[in-house]
Amino acid sequence: MSQNIHLKQNLDPQQQAILASEFDKRKKSKVVTFLLWFFLGTFGAHRFYTGQTGYAVAMLLLGWATLGLWPLIDGIVCLVSKVDQINEEIERGIIAQLSTISKAG
């Protein structure tokens, strides 16, 4: 997170407004992640939502074999840290796009 804060300091106010707007559109919600995990966790729906398709397919194919233990543990991991990491990556990507546009213009 500190890296994103440092990168945001290099943006002008207009770029920061664009960043906030784009981030609000793209960020992943912990509530949606929780609901998908709670109702469809065995099928890896929460991983599809967060954009981790390979992991989701593996969970879809093998989640039942662990008698629900893998989806249970994975849901906790997702809610505690994974959604935050994904949101940081999304924000970092938007910052990189804005920096590229400002250098080109």
Summary of the structure (lengths in Angstrom):
residues: 105
radius of gyration: 16.7
end to end distance: 27.7
largest distance: 55.1
contacts: 288
relative contact order: 0.17
helix: 87%
strand: 0%
